[in-house]
Amino acid sequence: MAVSYKDLGLVNTREMFAKAMKGHYAIPAYNFNNMEQLQAIIQACVETESPVILQVSKGAREYANQTLLRYLAQGAVEYAKEISGGKGIPICLHLDHGPDFETCKSCIDGGFTSVMIDASSKPFAENIEITKKVVEYAHDHGVVVEAE
């Protein structure tokens, strides 16, 4: 069953980047594999009132389980609200270097706000073909795509 990032309390990177460009600031992106790393990231970002992009690699999905990572991200949204007195911070969930369409699709269906398709190991024409397929699927779900 597909889950929208909005249902998890996450925000879209498109909106986040627009605000950052207008406000002339950068947005940190951190890869995480477990709860302890995520707690530290959220605590620091709440303390500095910074939006954050939580990144998950293919290896992290295998290590920590894709379902648990999704709920950790949802928990991060609630944790940020709790420790900020209800204010919270904008949080995105991003797939870092997704190796193929299936991985990107799985992340999109699992509530990610953005995905990176990294088909750079393929011939250029095949890279374009795979990237186009990911973009079409992602945009149908309101998800942003980064391509390598």
URZI-V614768 format. One record per backbone hydrogen bond with DSSP energy under -0.5 kcal/mol. CO is the residue of the C=O (numbers start at 1). NH is the residue of the N-H. If there is no record, write none. Layout:
CO/NH
CO/NH
//
This chain:
4/7
4/8
5/8
5/10
6/9
12/16
13/17
14/18
15/19
16/20
17/21
18/22
19/23
20/24
20/25
28/53
30/55
34/38
35/39
36/40
37/41
38/42
39/43
40/44
41/45
42/46
43/47
44/48
45/50
46/49
51/28
52/54
52/92
53/30
53/55
54/94
55/32
56/96
57/61
58/62
59/63
60/64
61/65
65/69
66/70
67/71
68/72
69/73
70/74
71/75
72/76
73/77
74/78
75/79
76/80
77/81
78/82
79/83
80/84
80/88
81/86
82/85
84/87
90/52
91/11
92/54
93/113
93/114
94/56
94/96
95/97
95/116
96/58
98/118
100/104
101/105
102/106
103/107
104/108
105/109
106/110
107/112
108/111
109/3
113/144
114/95
115/117
115/146
116/98
116/118
117/119
117/148
119/122
123/127
124/128
125/129
126/130
127/131
128/132
129/133
130/134
131/135
132/136
133/137
134/138
135/139
136/140
137/141
138/141
138/143
139/142
144/115
146/117
//
